[in-house]
């Protein structure tokens, strides 16, 4: 790295190459420990900061979704439980039917971040 100064981690943000990343600590319910989670690919520091702040809120409330690993099916299994007061019971029943009948058989095994708008439109 001759002539290049490496970026420093500042308040959970770091510039890596031409993009920005953030790191937060996430509680692992299996081990009981917390571990760092890096998320990158943000074009600006402001985008990375906003995403970091939202991830911190989600982590504190137990709703953090690890975007690199979770599948569409796993996300949709936990999604209704995260919104119990916002969804009426009949609507929730309809959502579950549609998810189980149409979404999971086609894209349920895909990683959430790999899904593209065209795949959702086909459903």
C-alpha positions in Angstrom: 0.0 0.0 0.0 2.7 2.4 -0.9 1.5 6.0 -0.9 -2.0 5.0 0.3 -3.3 5.7 3.8 -5.7 3.0 5.0 -9.1 4.2 6.2 -9.7 4.3 9.9 -12.7 2.9 11.6 -14.6 5.9 13.0 -17.9 5.4 14.9 -18.5 2.1 13.2 -17.9 3.5 9.7 -15.0 2.9 7.3 -14.2 3.6 3.7 -13.0 0.5 1.9 -11.8 1.2 -1.6 -14.5 3.3 -3.3 -17.4 2.2 -1.0 -18.3 2.6 2.6 -19.0 -0.1 5.2 -20.3 -0.2 8.8 -19.9 -2.6 11.6 -22.2 -3.3 14.5 -22.3 -5.8 17.3 -25.1 -8.3 17.1 -26.2 -10.6 19.9 -26.0 -14.3 19.0 -28.8 -16.1 20.8 -27.2 -19.5 20.3 -23.9 -18.7 22.0 -25.1 -15.8 24.1 -22.2 -13.6 22.9 -22.2 -10.6 20.7 -20.2 -10.6 17.5 -19.2 -7.9 15.0 -21.1 -7.8 11.7 -19.7 -5.9 8.7 -22.0 -4.6 6.0 -20.5 -2.8 3.0 -21.2 -1.6 -0.5 -22.6 1.9 0.3 -21.7 4.6 -2.2 -21.6 7.4 0.4 -20.7 7.8 4.0 -24.2 9.2 4.6 -25.8 6.0 3.2 -23.6 3.8 5.4 -24.4 5.9 8.5 -28.2 5.7 7.9 -28.0 1.9 7.4 -25.8 1.5 10.4 -28.2 3.5 12.6 -31.2 1.4 11.4 -29.3 -1.8 12.0 -28.5 -0.6 15.5 -32.2 0.0 16.2 -33.1 -3.4 14.8 -30.4 -5.1 16.8 -31.6 -3.5 20.0 -35.2 -4.6 19.4 -34.2 -8.1 18.4 -35.2 -7.6 14.7 -31.8 -7.5 13.1 -31.7 -9.4 9.8 -28.3 -10.5 8.6 -28.6 -9.6 5.0 -25.8 -11.9 3.8 -27.3 -15.2 5.1 -31.1 -15.1 5.5 -33.3 -16.8 2.9 -36.5 -15.4 1.6 -38.4 -18.2 3.3 -36.7 -17.6 6.7 -37.3 -13.9 6.5 -41.0 -14.4 5.6 -41.4 -16.8 8.5 -40.3 -14.2 11.0 -41.8 -11.1 9.3 -45.4 -11.4 10.5 -44.3 -11.8 14.1 -42.4 -8.5 13.8 -45.5 -6.7 12.8 -48.3 -8.1 15.0 -50.1 -4.8 15.7 -49.9 -3.5 12.1 -51.6 -6.5 10.4 -55.2 -7.5 11.0 -55.8 -11.2 11.6 -57.6 -11.9 8.3 -55.0 -10.0 6.3 -52.2 -12.0 8.1 -54.0 -15.2 7.2 -54.2 -14.2 3.6 -50.5 -13.2 3.6 -49.4 -16.5 5.0 -51.5 -18.4 2.4 -49.9 -16.4 -0.4 -46.4 -16.7 0.9 -46.7 -20.5 1.4 -48.5 -21.1 -1.9 -46.7 -18.8 -4.2 -43.6 -17.2 -2.8 -41.8 -20.0 -0.9 -42.1 -22.7 -3.6 -40.4 -20.4 -6.2 -37.9 -18.1 -4.3 -38.1 -19.3 -0.7 -34.7 -20.9 -0.8 -32.9 -17.9 -2.3 -30.9 -15.6 -0.1 -32.9 -12.4 0.5 -30.2 -10.1 -1.0 -30.0 -12.2 -4.2 -33.7 -11.6 -5.1 -34.2 -9.2 -8.0 -37.3 -7.2 -8.9 -37.9 -9.2 -12.0 -38.2 -12.4 -9.9 -40.7 -10.8 -7.7 -42.7 -9.5 -10.7 -42.9 -13.0 -12.1 -44.7 -14.1 -8.9 
